[in-house]
Amino acid sequence: MRVLSIDGGGIRGLIPALVLAEVERRSGRRVWELFDLIAGTSTGGILACALCAPDPLPAEQLVALYEEEGPGIFSRSLYQRIRSADGLLDEKYDSAALDAALERFLAKKRLAETKPDLLVPAYNMGEPGPYFFKSRKAREEGEDFSLSEVARATSAAPTYFEPFPLRDWALVDGGVFANNPAMCAYAEVMRFQPAADVVLLSLGTGQRTRQRDFEDVEDWGLIEWAKPILDVVFDGVSDAVHYQLQHALDPNRYWRLQVELKNANDDLDDATEKNLLRLREHAEELITASSADIDAAIAALT
């Protein structure tokens, strides 16, 4: 079983998009041809939907979408800034631009039609509890949705975008429990094919490098923790999953490609031209540093 996992990370999804474009270039194959299961959370979920959809876009076109659509998705009017108190009283962004982009590229494509299989986590505030969009459930149990709905649900990051209403659910970003969905994907394989030889490529969206000393955080209350706690949850989950899979899988069957964001802003929503350029530079740095791992992964996948 050949598995691809893509982390959440907002505009930083540009990094795994560039890595996948390099994988396609080196392998001479499209991403959907290389994998049996693709899992993605939040921005990684959007990528996963686009890569698995009928008539999927090449990874290089997904790179262009980040650079072209990102600034519009993460833009705010003065009214939105005032009304939301910069994200303290309401969601930080109006989802209209995101909704429009997803509708254009994914609206007429269905979860049941994906190839390869798709796994995308979201969190249902109504239960409350995790919900997994799965190709298998869509085909076998009738839990089918448009891929634009799947992508919108998994990318509804708390404080950034309003929850996504689907049926009688209120769905938010799957990153609150599975920002790195690689372990979810591994568990899915083990459930249905426990004897499978798993080959897993896991792509991060950049490792945060900003540090906070005890003196910086010792007197934080609800307001001070509101934004940083989401970063802590996302990063902690991703790193914990990597630790687990390092022990669960043979090193010749598991690759985690991640880069430290030493120059780029690690905020999920910094889609300025300057930051997009720096994210691209980090992706190129990652591709160079991980060249041998990329080749080894391609060899195992093909």
N, C-alpha and C positions, 0 to 999 in steps of 0.2 A: 504494500500500500504506500503510494507516494503522496505525501501530505505537504501542503504549503500553508503557513500561518502568517498573518499580517497584523501587527499591533495597531492600536488606536494612537492618535496623536495629532488630530486636526490637520492643519496645513503642512505639518511635518510628514504627512503621507507622501509628499514629494520624494522623500528619500527611498522608501521601498519601491515606488513607481520607477525610479531611475535604476535601481538594482535589477528589477524585473526586466526592464528594457535591455540591460546588459546580458541577462540570462538568455533572453530571446535571441540576441545578436550572436552570442557565443554558441548556443545550441543549434541555431537554425530552425528552431521550433517555437510555436506559440505556447504561452503559459498553460492554456487549457489542455494542450497535448502532453504536457510533462507530468501532470498530477492527476490523482484519482479523487482527491478531496482538497478543497480550499476553504480555510477558515479565516474570517476577518472580523475585527471589532472596530466600530466607529469609522474613522477614515479608512482603516483596513477593511472594514465591511463593505464600504463603497467600492474599493478596489476589487474585492472578491466578487461582488455582484457583477461588476463590469467585465471581469475576466472570465466568469462562468456563463454569462448570458448568451442566448442565441446570437450568432453573428457578433462575437466579442470584439472589443477594440484591441488593437495591438498596445502593448505596454507603453510604447513611445507616445501614442496619442493620449494616454492617461496622464503622462507627464505634462503634456501641453494643457490638458484640462485644469490641472492644479495651478499652473502659471497663469492661465487665462481667466478661469472662473473664481479662483481663490480670493483675489482682491475684492470682487463684488460680494461674495458670500460673507466675508468678514469686514463689512463696512457698516457704519452706523450714521444715521442722520442725527442732527442736533436734538431733534424731538425724542428720538430713541434713547439718547444719552441721558437726557433730563428725566424722561418718564421712568427709566429703569434705575436711576441713580447709579449709573455706570455698572449695572448688573447686581446691585444690592437688593433692589425691591422687585425686580422683574428680570426676565431673561435678557442677556446682553445684546442679542441680535434678533432681528426679525428674520424668520426662516424663509421668506419669499424667494430670495435668490437661490438658496439651497434647494428648495422645493422645485423651482423652475428648472434648475440644472438636472436634477434627478429625473424629472418628468421627461425632459428631452431625450435622455439617453437610456432610460430604463423602464418607462411607464408601461409599454406594451409587451414587456418580457416578464415571464412568470417563473416563480421559484421551481415549479415542477419541471420546467424545461431546461434547467441548468445542466451544463456538462463542462467539467466534471461535477461531482456532488459538491454542495455548498453547505457550510455551517456558519451561522451568524448569531451571536448572542445579543440579547437586549434584556433590560430589567423591567418587569411589570410591577408598577407601583400599586396596582389594584389587588394583587394576590395577597401580600407582596412576594416576589420571588423571581428567579431567572426564567427567561423564556428563550428557547433556541429555535431559530428558523432553520429548517433542514430540508434539503431536497427530498430525502427519503420520506419524511413525514408528509410533504406536499404530494408526493406521488401515491403513497400507500394509505394515508389516513385522511386525505383531503384538506390538510392544513396548508392550502396554497394561497399565495399573495403575489402581487406584482413586486418586481425587484426594486422599484422606486419606494414602495412602502417598507420593504426590508431595510434598505439602505438608510432611509430617513429615521426609522425607529432606532437602529443601532448607533446613529450619530447624534442623537438628541442629548448632548452633553449637558448635565445640570449646570445652571447659571448661564450657559451660553445660548442654548435654544430651548424653546418650550417642549414639554413631553409630546410624543406623537400619539394621537388617539387612533386606535385600531380596534374594531369591534367595540367591546366595552372595556378595553384595556387603556392604561396610560403608560406608554413605554418610554424608557430613557436609555441612555448610552450603556451598552453592555460593558464598557470599561470600568464601571463601578464594581464589577466582580471578576471580569475576564478581559482586562485590557490587552493581555497577551493570551490569545485563545488557543495556543498550541496544546496545552494540556487537555482542554475540552475536545480538541480534534483527536488527540491520542486516545482519550477515553472512549470516544465514539468508535474508533477502529477496534479497540480491544473488546468492546461490547458485542460487536457483530462479526468480527473476524479475529478472534483471540490468538490464532496461530499465525497471523500475518507477519511478514517481515516488513517493518515500518521504516521508511526513509522520510525524514522530516526536515524541511527547510523553514526556519523561523526568521522573519524579518522585523527588526525594530524600526522605530521612527526617530531615533536619536535619544541618547542618554543625557539626562539633565546633569549639569555640573555645578549649578549655584549651591552654595553652602550656607547654612544658618547655624550660628553658635547658640549655646544655651541662653546667653544673655539676650539674644535676638527674640527668642520665642517664649521665655519663661513666664511672661505676663500677658500672653495672648489670650483673648477671649473669643467669643463667637464671631465677631466681625473680622478680627485679624486672621482667624483660622478658615474663614469661609472659602477663599480661593486656594490657599496652599494645601488644604486638606485633600482637595480633588487631585492635585499633583502628587501628593504622597500616596494616595490610594492607587493611582494609575501606575506610578513607578514601582511601588512595592509589589503589586500584583505581577507585573511583567518580570521583575527580577526573581521573584519566588518561583514562577513557572520555569524559568531558565534553569534555576538550581535543581528543581525536581527532575527535569528532563535530562539533565547532564548525568543523573544517577540512574535514570530509567532506560536510557537508550545507549547503544554502542556509539562511541565517538565517530565511527565511520558511517553512521546512519543518522546523525543529528548535527545540524549546523545552525548556529545562531549568529546572524549578521547584524551588528549594532555598532554605532559610532557615537563618541562623545561630542556633544554640541559645545565646543570650546569657543566658537565665534558666532554662531547663529543664536538668535533669541529662541529659547525653548518654549515660549508661550504657544498654546495651541492655535492662536488666532492672529499671529503676526504675519500677515500676507503682504507686507510691503515689498517693493521691488528689491530693496537692499537685503531683506531677510531671505527672500526666495533665492537670490543669488548665493547667499551664504549656505543655505540648505543644499543647494545643488553642489556647491564645493565640498560639503561634508559627504554627500553621496559619492562623489568622485573619489574622495579620500578613502571611503569605506571600500569601494570597488577595488582600488589599488591595493589596500592593505589585506583584503580578503580574497585576492585573486585566486590563490591556490584552493581555498575552500569553495569558491564558486565553481571552479573546474571540477573539484571532487564531487560536489553535489550534482552537477550536471551528469557526470559519468555514472553516478549511482542511479539517477533518475532515468537515464536513457539505456 
